[in-house]
């Protein structure tokens, strides 16, 4: 997946997701405290286990950053955007 196709899929997920070097998508999620960021990270981890599609997650006080790409092809696939939309739904439960 490249360029225009990536942008087409980005238009289908919540604002905040960015494509980096046509390789992966990432988004930073903000929280009021560490506990909410940690619980969100756990919820995303549970989703990843259910779906068999695992992101990189970076946790810090009041924030978590999530990155998706399909490791098997070392690039983006439709499944990455499906997972991004599901992560957005999880986040909606925190805001």
Phi, psi and omega in degrees: 000137181216165170034252185298323179295319177298315180298322178301316179288324177299326179294345182267350179250169181299154174302152179113332177285135178233144173269135181242116176054033182052024184248316182212166174244150182213154177209143176259131180247129183259144180223165180284336184204177182292319183302313179297319178298319179294315179296321175300315179301317178298315180298319177295321177298319177297316177301315181300319178295318179298319185270344184069031181222108194252126177271170163272135179232129178246122185249137173211174180301119175077011181200155171217137177247132183242134178234133177237140164199163180267110186299324183301325180253359182051047179187192184271146179219160178308323181302329179295322180284327174298315178295321178301316179297322179291324176293321176302319179297319177298314181299323180302333177287349181257344183252000000 
